[in-house]
Amino acid sequence: MHRIVFMLILAVAAAARLWFGDAGVPHAVGIDEPQVVGRAIAILRTGDWNPHVFDYPTLVIYVHACVAIVRFLWGALQGEWSSLDAFTIEAIYGAGRFVAALIGVATVWLTYRLAREIGSRPVALLAAALLAVRPLHIRESHFILTDVPMTALTTLAVWLSLRAARRHDIRAYAWAGAACGLAAAAKYNGGIALVAPLAAWIVSERRATQRFLTLAAIVGAAAAAFIAGAPYTLLDMPRFLDGFAAQFSRFAAPSGAGEPPWIVYLTHLSPDWARFSVPLALTGAGILLASRQTRRLAAPLLAFTLAYFYTLATHSHVFGRYALPLLPIVCLLWSVAVLWLVAQARRLAPFQKPLAAQLPLAAAVALLLWPPAAEAVRWLDQYKRADTRAIAAAWLKGNTPKGTRVAVENNGPTYLESAGFRVAAAQVLVDHPIDWYRARADYLVISAADLSRYAEYTSAGATVFQVTPTAQRWGPGILIVRLAPHGVNSQLHNAAIPK
């Protein structure tokens, strides 16, 4: 029965993460997806595995490059294309997102293994079920990004750290260190996972005869795994150091605007349907620390949690997905707390019939699983719909000829080149003066939330298309301006706005 329930949990996790996996492709893909995919495609086209840009480490890029190679070879065998030039962006995203979803499902399995290491089978099943329906993890498992792979690897590292603390084996500690190195090679902040095996070493091995050999195994395996996943860290060290420094200088201090980062991340970890999240997690942590059987194993788990949250809370650039590595542990702590509370309820009010004794547990599980599952279904229903970027791309394809030159911002429609447009890309249009675009574009695709800086650009020609986001239509507000020749005064007019 236990195995059947676990297989059902994995099936639900897979369905939720694979559902509508091709949504938004090619013109409304996730923010930052083109950064990973573009570098993977560059490897196929150039044969150069050096990314030359080091804002991300390379492990996830290499994984998706290999996935794209396999997809290309399979497609060639099926007669889908005969050269790399014919390899479609839809095929690349289809294969890459499939693998991203499978990594998300693997994280549910790893959460089960982590919980099983420190708790009972019911604790492990509930923890896995909680992550399986968690909307934040479901959402991010739909995109080709670094966060979900890094979360899988940090969860693996914490699990292996607990196992090493239980086994007191140097090889087990080395495996835990290697998982930490791979987590850092997926995304730099994954290296915080090294806190877990070090905490296990401090608690369990500090008096052991081979304690320094064990410490060397942890650190050495972590370094070796990181270099294996990101070899150009050494092979192109000057550029790596520049890229690493540039990336982390932007995260060095909290921004002065808005709420403090720690509040924002607690909000992501405690959505409206889970305002009890933090007290329940703290209860679970207290239960683990109070028991002699679990206290030693809880140390690496909680050390990583505190270190990772502290790092998030003291740095800027706040995004919900940055909290993903904490979700498996939060689900584990919830599971520990809920099952303990259910056990206490049974003691206080013993049930005469075995079936009735299961009612408190069933009620608790329903209260925990139904709200996130319902929110995840709502998100998936919204996700399958065309957002403003796809609508704008459809207008361009239907109203302009192939070869039209368009200037597009970073958060605007993606991969317009695949539809035959000539694209002048910009992070934001205001990076260049309007005359720069007149020489390179026929249309401006403006997708900024704040148009106060865009007066020069919106007045440079006729506004021929406009679409705004709604509760049923996600995406940025988009204006398409047809550029008038320099010196020509144009009468602005608005095209019909989709409702």
Backbone torsions as a table, in degrees:
resi	resn	phi	psi	omega
1	MET	NA	-42.3	179.5
2	HIS	-57.9	-46.1	-178.8
3	ARG	-64.9	-38.5	179.6
4	ILE	-63.2	-45.0	178.8
5	VAL	-61.0	-42.8	-179.3
6	PHE	-64.8	-40.2	178.3
7	MET	-65.2	-36.4	176.2
8	LEU	-64.9	-39.0	177.7
9	ILE	-62.3	-45.0	178.9
10	LEU	-65.2	-36.0	178.3
11	ALA	-65.0	-42.0	177.1
12	VAL	-63.6	-43.6	178.8
13	ALA	-59.9	-42.9	180.0
14	ALA	-66.8	-43.9	-179.7
15	ALA	-61.2	-43.7	-177.9
16	ALA	-66.2	-33.3	-176.0
17	ARG	-89.1	-22.3	178.8
18	LEU	-94.5	-15.6	-177.2
19	TRP	-62.5	126.5	179.5
20	PHE	55.5	42.9	-178.0
21	GLY	-65.1	-19.9	-179.5
22	ASP	-99.6	8.9	-178.0
23	ALA	-61.5	137.9	177.4
24	GLY	84.4	-9.0	-179.2
25	VAL	-86.0	130.9	7.1
26	PRO	-102.6	-8.4	-166.4
27	HIS	-99.1	-0.6	-179.4
28	ALA	-141.6	49.8	-179.6
29	VAL	-76.6	170.7	-177.3
30	GLY	-65.1	150.0	175.5
31	ILE	-59.2	132.9	179.5
32	ASP	79.4	-11.5	174.9
33	GLU	-57.0	-43.5	179.4
34	PRO	-60.9	-24.0	178.5
35	GLN	-64.6	-44.7	179.8
36	VAL	-74.4	-47.4	-176.6
37	VAL	-65.4	-41.1	-179.1
38	GLY	-60.2	-40.0	-179.7
39	ARG	-73.0	-33.3	175.2
40	ALA	-65.6	-42.4	178.5
41	ILE	-64.2	-38.2	179.3
42	ALA	-60.0	-35.3	177.4
43	ILE	-63.5	-42.6	178.9
44	LEU	-63.5	-38.9	-172.8
45	ARG	-83.2	-25.8	-176.5
46	THR	-112.2	-21.7	-174.4
47	GLY	75.2	7.0	-178.1
48	ASP	-98.2	114.9	-178.1
49	TRP	-86.9	0.1	174.8
50	ASN	-82.5	118.4	-177.2
51	PRO	-72.0	-21.3	-179.7
52	HIS	65.7	-7.3	175.4
53	VAL	-132.0	131.8	-170.1
54	PHE	-123.1	33.0	170.5
55	ASP	-69.2	-28.8	169.4
56	TYR	-113.5	146.6	164.0
57	PRO	-70.6	-180.0	-164.1
58	THR	-106.8	-5.4	-173.0
59	LEU	-58.0	-49.4	-177.9
60	VAL	-66.8	-37.7	176.6
61	ILE	-60.8	-44.0	179.2
62	TYR	-64.2	-41.3	178.5
63	VAL	-58.8	-45.6	-177.3
64	HIS	-76.2	-25.3	171.8
65	ALA	-65.2	-43.3	178.5
66	CYS	-65.7	-39.8	176.7
67	VAL	-61.2	-43.1	179.7
68	ALA	-65.3	-37.6	178.4
69	ILE	-62.9	-46.5	179.5
70	VAL	-62.4	-42.4	179.5
71	ARG	-64.5	-39.0	179.3
72	PHE	-64.3	-46.2	-178.3
73	LEU	-64.7	-40.3	177.8
74	TRP	-63.3	-44.0	178.7
75	GLY	-63.3	-37.5	177.9
76	ALA	-64.2	-39.6	177.8
77	LEU	-64.0	-30.3	-179.9
78	GLN	-88.7	-1.2	179.5
79	GLY	79.1	20.6	-178.9
80	GLU	-74.8	-29.9	179.5
81	TRP	-157.5	163.5	-178.8
82	SER	-124.2	2.9	177.9
83	SER	-158.1	164.0	178.0
84	LEU	-62.2	-30.9	-179.8
85	ASP	-62.3	-25.9	-179.3
86	ALA	-92.3	-4.6	179.6
87	PHE	-67.8	118.9	-170.2
88	THR	-87.7	150.2	177.5
89	ILE	-65.6	-30.7	177.7
90	GLU	-63.1	-40.9	179.3
91	ALA	-67.4	-39.9	179.4
92	ILE	-62.9	-45.8	-179.9
93	TYR	-69.8	-36.5	179.2
94	GLY	-59.4	-47.0	179.3
95	ALA	-69.7	-43.1	-177.7
96	GLY	-64.8	-41.8	179.4
97	ARG	-70.4	-31.3	175.6
98	PHE	-61.6	-45.3	179.2
99	VAL	-67.1	-40.1	177.6
100	ALA	-59.2	-41.3	178.8
101	ALA	-65.4	-40.7	178.9
102	LEU	-64.0	-36.1	176.0
103	ILE	-64.0	-38.2	175.4
104	GLY	-61.8	-41.9	177.0
105	VAL	-64.5	-40.5	178.1
106	ALA	-59.9	-33.0	178.4
107	THR	-66.0	-34.4	175.0
108	VAL	-63.0	-43.3	177.2
109	TRP	-62.9	-42.0	178.9
110	LEU	-65.2	-35.1	176.4
111	THR	-63.3	-39.9	175.7
112	TYR	-60.8	-46.7	-178.8
113	ARG	-64.0	-41.4	177.8
114	LEU	-61.0	-47.0	-179.4
115	ALA	-66.5	-35.9	179.5
116	ARG	-66.7	-30.0	-180.0
117	GLU	-65.7	-29.9	-173.7
118	ILE	-115.4	-10.5	-175.6
119	GLY	-141.1	-168.5	-177.6
120	SER	-85.7	174.6	176.5
121	ARG	-61.1	-44.9	177.0
122	PRO	-59.3	-38.9	176.8
123	VAL	-60.8	-45.1	-178.6
124	ALA	-65.6	-41.3	179.9
125	LEU	-64.1	-44.7	-178.8
126	LEU	-66.9	-39.6	178.2
127	ALA	-61.7	-44.3	178.5
128	ALA	-63.9	-41.5	179.6
129	ALA	-63.8	-39.4	179.3
130	LEU	-62.2	-43.0	178.7
131	LEU	-71.4	-33.8	-177.9
132	ALA	-57.8	-34.2	-176.6
133	VAL	-107.4	8.1	-177.2
134	ARG	-70.6	119.0	-173.6
135	PRO	-59.0	-40.8	-178.6
136	LEU	-60.8	-43.1	-179.4
137	HIS	-71.9	-37.3	176.4
138	ILE	-61.8	-46.0	-178.5
139	ARG	-60.7	-50.2	-175.2
140	GLU	-70.7	-22.4	176.6
141	SER	-72.9	-5.5	176.6
142	HIS	-87.4	-6.1	-170.7
143	PHE	-121.6	150.9	178.6
144	ILE	-87.1	83.5	-178.4
145	LEU	-132.8	178.5	-177.1
146	THR	-89.9	-16.4	-168.7
147	ASP	-70.0	-44.5	-178.9
148	VAL	-67.7	-45.3	174.2
149	PRO	-59.2	-41.4	178.4
150	MET	-62.7	-38.5	177.8
151	THR	-63.5	-42.2	177.2
152	ALA	-59.4	-42.0	-176.7
153	LEU	-75.0	-35.3	175.5
154	THR	-67.7	-37.6	176.3
155	THR	-63.8	-42.4	175.7
156	LEU	-59.9	-43.0	-178.7
157	ALA	-63.4	-42.6	-179.9
158	VAL	-67.0	-42.5	177.9
159	TRP	-60.1	-47.7	-179.2
160	LEU	-65.6	-29.7	176.8
161	SER	-67.0	-42.7	177.0
162	LEU	-63.9	-41.0	179.3
163	ARG	-64.8	-39.9	178.6
164	ALA	-64.6	-40.3	178.5
165	ALA	-63.7	-32.1	178.9
166	ARG	-77.0	-35.6	-175.1
167	ARG	-88.0	-23.5	-176.6
168	HIS	56.1	47.5	-174.4
169	ASP	-123.2	131.3	-177.2
170	ILE	-62.5	-40.5	-179.6
171	ARG	-62.8	-39.0	178.7
172	ALA	-63.9	-39.6	176.7
173	TYR	-65.8	-37.3	178.6
174	ALA	-63.8	-40.2	177.4
175	TRP	-63.6	-39.5	177.5
176	ALA	-63.5	-43.4	177.0
177	GLY	-61.5	-40.7	179.3
178	ALA	-62.2	-40.2	177.4
179	ALA	-62.0	-37.5	176.8
180	CYS	-63.6	-42.1	178.1
181	GLY	-62.8	-40.5	177.4
182	LEU	-67.0	-36.5	176.8
183	ALA	-61.6	-40.9	177.2
184	ALA	-68.1	-32.3	178.0
185	ALA	-73.6	-19.8	174.7
186	ALA	-80.2	-43.9	176.1
187	LYS	-157.2	135.7	-168.6
188	TYR	-53.9	-41.5	-177.0
189	ASN	-69.8	-8.1	171.7
190	GLY	-63.8	-19.5	177.9
191	GLY	-63.8	-16.2	176.8
192	ILE	-61.4	-22.5	178.6
193	ALA	-58.5	-20.2	178.8
194	LEU	-60.1	-21.4	175.6
195	VAL	-58.6	-34.2	-175.3
196	ALA	-65.4	-55.7	178.9
197	PRO	-66.1	-30.7	176.8
198	LEU	-66.6	-39.9	176.5
199	ALA	-65.0	-40.9	177.0
200	ALA	-61.6	-39.8	178.6
201	TRP	-64.2	-43.9	-179.7
202	ILE	-62.5	-44.0	-175.3
203	VAL	-75.8	-38.0	-169.1
204	SER	-107.7	-21.0	-170.9
205	GLU	-124.1	2.6	-172.0
206	ARG	-64.2	-21.9	178.7
207	ARG	-106.9	2.6	-178.0
208	ALA	-71.9	153.1	-178.8
209	THR	-60.8	-40.1	-176.5
210	GLN	-100.9	32.5	-174.3
211	ARG	-62.3	-39.0	-178.4
212	PHE	-74.5	-32.3	174.2
213	LEU	-65.5	-39.7	177.0
214	THR	-63.2	-44.0	178.4
215	LEU	-61.5	-42.2	178.1
216	ALA	-62.9	-37.0	179.0
217	ALA	-64.6	-41.1	179.2
218	ILE	-62.0	-53.8	-175.0
219	VAL	-68.5	-42.3	-179.4
220	GLY	-64.7	-42.7	179.2
221	ALA	-66.1	-38.2	178.4
222	ALA	-63.1	-45.2	-180.0
223	ALA	-64.2	-43.5	-179.0
224	ALA	-64.2	-42.0	-179.7
225	ALA	-67.0	-38.5	178.6
226	PHE	-63.3	-44.8	179.8
227	ILE	-65.8	-35.3	177.5
228	ALA	-64.3	-38.4	-179.7
229	GLY	-83.0	-22.5	-179.1
230	ALA	-138.0	66.7	-171.9
231	PRO	-64.5	-27.6	-177.2
232	TYR	-77.0	-0.6	167.5
233	THR	-57.2	-38.8	176.7
234	LEU	-93.2	-41.0	-174.3
235	LEU	-69.7	-25.0	177.1
236	ASP	-132.8	54.9	-170.5
237	MET	-60.1	-43.5	-179.6
238	PRO	-57.9	-43.9	-179.8
239	ARG	-70.2	-35.6	175.5
240	PHE	-61.2	-45.9	-178.7
241	LEU	-62.9	-41.0	177.4
242	ASP	-62.8	-47.0	-178.7
243	GLY	-65.1	-41.8	179.3
244	PHE	-63.1	-45.1	-179.3
245	ALA	-64.8	-42.3	-179.9
246	ALA	-63.6	-39.9	-179.4
247	GLN	-66.1	-48.1	-172.9
248	PHE	-81.9	-16.9	174.2
249	SER	-66.0	-28.0	177.6
250	ARG	-74.5	-19.1	-178.8
251	PHE	-106.7	7.6	-167.9
252	ALA	-67.8	-32.2	-176.1
253	ALA	-139.3	150.1	178.1
254	PRO	-61.8	144.9	175.8
255	SER	-74.3	153.4	-177.7
256	GLY	-82.7	-10.2	-175.0
257	ALA	-96.4	149.6	174.2
258	GLY	74.4	-168.2	-179.5
259	GLU	-72.4	155.2	175.3
260	PRO	-59.4	146.2	-177.9
261	PRO	-55.1	-36.6	-176.3
262	TRP	-64.1	-33.1	177.5
263	ILE	-70.4	-40.8	-180.0
264	VAL	-61.8	-44.2	-178.4
265	TYR	-69.9	-36.2	174.9
266	LEU	-62.7	-34.4	177.1
267	THR	-64.7	-41.3	177.7
268	HIS	-66.7	-35.2	179.0
269	LEU	-80.5	-16.9	-179.8
270	SER	-128.3	71.1	179.5
271	PRO	-65.1	178.8	-174.3
272	ASP	-55.5	-35.5	-177.2
273	TRP	-82.7	-1.0	-176.9
274	ALA	-139.5	49.9	178.3
275	ARG	-65.2	-17.1	177.8
276	PHE	-83.3	2.6	-169.2
277	SER	-56.6	-53.0	-175.3
278	VAL	-66.0	-49.1	177.4
279	PRO	-58.4	-38.3	-179.2
280	LEU	-68.2	-41.1	178.0
281	ALA	-64.6	-41.7	178.0
282	LEU	-64.2	-36.4	176.0
283	THR	-62.9	-45.0	178.3
284	GLY	-61.2	-41.5	178.0
285	ALA	-63.0	-42.3	178.6
286	GLY	-62.8	-39.3	179.0
287	ILE	-63.7	-42.5	179.1
288	LEU	-64.6	-40.1	-178.6
289	LEU	-74.1	-27.5	-177.2
290	ALA	-76.7	-23.3	-177.2
291	SER	-91.3	132.9	177.3
292	ARG	-64.0	-30.9	-177.6
293	GLN	-69.3	-28.5	-174.6
294	THR	-115.4	-8.7	-173.1
295	ARG	-59.2	-46.6	-176.6
296	ARG	-66.5	-38.2	-179.7
297	LEU	-75.6	-23.9	179.9
298	ALA	-72.3	-22.5	-175.4
299	ALA	-58.7	-52.6	179.1
300	PRO	-64.5	-36.4	178.8
301	LEU	-60.5	-50.2	-176.6
302	LEU	-76.2	-31.1	177.6
303	ALA	-62.7	-44.4	177.4
304	PHE	-63.6	-43.3	-179.0
305	THR	-58.3	-48.6	-178.3
306	LEU	-66.8	-42.1	-178.8
307	ALA	-65.7	-41.4	-178.1
308	TYR	-69.8	-43.5	179.8
309	PHE	-65.5	-38.6	177.7
310	TYR	-60.8	-41.8	179.1
311	THR	-62.7	-44.5	177.5
312	LEU	-61.4	-44.1	-171.8
313	ALA	-71.7	-17.9	-176.3
314	THR	-108.3	14.3	179.8
315	HIS	-132.9	160.2	-176.0
316	SER	-92.1	-166.0	-176.2
317	HIS	57.5	72.6	-174.0
318	VAL	-88.0	120.0	173.6
319	PHE	-133.9	139.7	-176.9
320	GLY	-56.9	-36.8	-175.8
321	ARG	-66.5	-18.1	177.9
322	TYR	-64.7	-21.9	-179.5
323	ALA	-85.4	0.4	-175.1
324	LEU	-54.0	-42.7	-178.3
325	PRO	-60.4	-18.1	178.4
326	LEU	-82.7	-20.3	-173.4
327	LEU	-62.2	-46.3	178.7
328	PRO	-58.3	-37.7	-179.2
329	ILE	-72.2	-39.9	175.9
330	VAL	-59.9	-43.1	178.5
331	CYS	-62.2	-39.3	177.2
332	LEU	-63.7	-46.5	-179.1
333	LEU	-64.6	-39.5	174.9
334	TRP	-58.0	-46.9	-176.6
335	SER	-60.8	-44.7	178.4
336	VAL	-59.1	-47.4	-176.6
337	ALA	-65.5	-45.5	-175.8
338	VAL	-65.2	-44.3	-178.5
339	LEU	-69.3	-31.9	175.2
340	TRP	-66.4	-44.4	179.9
341	LEU	-64.1	-38.8	177.2
342	VAL	-62.9	-41.7	178.5
343	ALA	-62.3	-39.5	178.3
344	GLN	-66.6	-38.4	178.3
345	ALA	-62.7	-38.4	178.9
346	ARG	-66.5	-35.1	178.8
347	ARG	-67.8	-41.3	-177.4
348	LEU	-71.8	-32.8	-178.4
349	ALA	-133.2	76.7	-178.2
350	PRO	-60.7	139.4	-178.5
351	PHE	-98.5	142.8	-176.8
352	GLN	-79.2	-33.0	-176.7
353	LYS	-108.3	140.4	-178.6
354	PRO	-57.4	-38.3	-178.7
355	LEU	-65.5	-42.0	179.7
356	ALA	-65.2	-29.0	-179.8
357	ALA	-65.2	-21.1	-179.6
358	GLN	-86.8	-7.9	-176.0
359	LEU	-63.3	-44.3	178.7
360	PRO	-59.7	-41.0	179.2
361	LEU	-65.7	-44.2	179.7
362	ALA	-61.3	-41.7	179.2
363	ALA	-64.7	-42.6	-180.0
364	ALA	-64.2	-43.6	179.5
365	VAL	-63.7	-42.6	179.0
366	ALA	-61.9	-43.0	179.9
367	LEU	-65.4	-31.3	-179.8
368	LEU	-80.8	-37.0	-171.2
369	LEU	-93.0	-32.4	-173.7
370	TRP	-65.0	-49.8	-177.3
371	PRO	-59.6	-47.2	178.5
372	PRO	-66.4	-35.3	178.5
373	ALA	-64.0	-41.7	178.6
374	ALA	-64.9	-40.9	178.2
375	GLU	-65.4	-39.0	178.4
376	ALA	-63.3	-40.8	178.3
377	VAL	-64.1	-40.7	177.4
378	ARG	-62.6	-41.3	179.2
379	TRP	-63.7	-44.1	-180.0
380	LEU	-62.4	-37.9	178.1
381	ASP	-63.9	-39.1	177.2
382	GLN	-71.7	-38.6	-174.4
383	TYR	-63.5	-32.6	-177.5
384	LYS	-72.5	-16.5	-176.5
385	ARG	-82.0	150.3	177.5
386	ALA	-65.5	129.7	178.0
387	ASP	-94.3	-175.8	-172.9
388	THR	-61.9	-32.7	-179.2
389	ARG	-68.3	-41.2	177.4
390	ALA	-66.0	-37.9	178.7
391	ILE	-65.3	-42.3	178.3
392	ALA	-64.8	-40.8	178.2
393	ALA	-63.3	-39.9	178.5
394	ALA	-63.4	-38.3	178.1
395	TRP	-64.6	-44.0	179.4
396	LEU	-60.8	-43.7	-178.6
397	LYS	-67.8	-31.0	-178.3
398	GLY	-86.9	-14.0	-172.8
399	ASN	-126.9	0.7	177.3
400	THR	-134.2	151.0	-178.9
401	PRO	-78.1	161.2	174.9
402	LYS	-62.0	146.7	-177.2
403	GLY	90.2	-4.4	177.7
404	THR	-61.5	139.1	-179.8
405	ARG	-91.1	126.3	-179.4
406	VAL	-129.9	142.9	173.5
407	ALA	-104.9	124.8	-171.4
408	VAL	-127.8	137.9	176.1
409	GLU	-81.9	166.2	-173.7
410	ASN	-59.8	-35.2	-178.5
411	ASN	-98.6	17.4	177.3
412	GLY	-92.3	-164.9	179.2
413	PRO	-56.6	138.8	-176.2
414	THR	-104.8	155.9	173.7
415	TYR	53.1	41.1	174.0
416	LEU	-66.4	-20.7	176.0
417	GLU	-58.7	-34.9	-178.1
418	SER	-67.4	-17.2	177.6
419	ALA	-98.0	7.3	175.3
420	GLY	95.8	7.8	178.8
421	PHE	-86.6	155.6	173.1
422	ARG	-101.9	116.1	-167.5
423	VAL	-107.5	130.1	168.4
424	ALA	-104.3	101.0	-174.2
425	ALA	-85.2	148.0	176.8
426	ALA	-148.8	145.0	174.3
427	GLN	-56.5	-53.7	169.3
428	VAL	-139.6	147.6	-174.8
429	LEU	-62.4	-30.6	-176.7
430	VAL	-70.7	-0.4	174.4
431	ASP	-66.9	-21.4	-178.3
432	HIS	-129.4	150.5	176.3
433	PRO	-69.7	162.0	-174.5
434	ILE	-62.4	-33.2	-179.8
435	ASP	-67.1	-27.1	176.4
436	TRP	-61.7	-38.8	-179.3
437	TYR	-77.0	-31.3	179.8
438	ARG	-59.9	-30.4	-179.8
439	ALA	-82.2	-10.3	-171.6
440	ARG	-128.3	-10.5	-172.9
441	ALA	-144.4	151.2	172.5
442	ASP	-98.6	-26.4	-178.8
443	TYR	-133.6	143.7	169.8
444	LEU	-103.4	129.2	175.6
445	VAL	-107.1	101.6	-174.3
446	ILE	-96.3	124.7	-177.2
447	SER	-130.3	30.3	-179.4
448	ALA	-84.5	143.4	177.1
449	ALA	-72.7	-32.1	-178.7
450	ASP	-112.1	111.7	-176.9
451	LEU	-93.1	7.1	-176.2
452	SER	-63.4	-26.0	179.8
453	ARG	-92.3	2.5	-170.3
454	TYR	-108.2	16.2	-177.4
455	ALA	-57.1	-41.4	-179.1
456	GLU	-63.9	-30.3	-174.6
457	TYR	-87.4	-39.1	179.0
458	THR	-72.4	-22.0	179.0
459	SER	-95.2	6.6	-177.2
460	ALA	-85.1	-0.3	179.9
461	GLY	177.4	-169.1	-178.1
462	ALA	-82.7	134.5	172.7
463	THR	-79.6	106.8	-172.3
464	VAL	-98.1	-12.0	-179.7
465	PHE	-156.9	142.4	176.2
466	GLN	-149.4	136.6	176.5
467	VAL	-141.6	138.8	-179.2
468	THR	-118.6	149.6	178.2
469	PRO	-73.8	153.9	175.0
470	THR	-135.9	-179.7	177.5
471	ALA	-63.5	-26.8	179.4
472	GLN	-99.7	-2.3	-176.0
473	ARG	-138.5	104.6	-176.5
474	TRP	-81.0	172.8	175.7
475	GLY	114.0	173.2	177.8
476	PRO	-79.5	158.0	168.4
477	GLY	-67.1	136.6	-174.7
478	ILE	-128.6	132.9	170.0
479	LEU	-118.8	137.2	173.8
480	ILE	-113.7	120.8	-177.8
481	VAL	-110.8	125.5	174.1
482	ARG	-86.0	116.7	-174.7
483	LEU	-68.8	132.2	172.7
484	ALA	-87.7	152.7	176.6
485	PRO	-57.8	153.5	-178.7
486	HIS	-57.6	130.0	177.0
487	GLY	89.5	-4.1	-179.4
488	VAL	-97.1	128.2	176.2
489	ASN	-84.8	122.4	-177.7
490	SER	-111.3	143.8	175.4
491	GLN	-84.5	113.5	-177.3
492	LEU	-72.4	142.5	173.5
493	HIS	-148.6	156.0	-177.8
494	ASN	-105.4	135.5	171.9
495	ALA	-77.9	171.2	179.1
496	ALA	-63.5	136.5	-178.6
497	ILE	-96.3	126.3	179.1
498	PRO	-60.0	139.1	179.1
499	LYS	-102.4	NA	NA
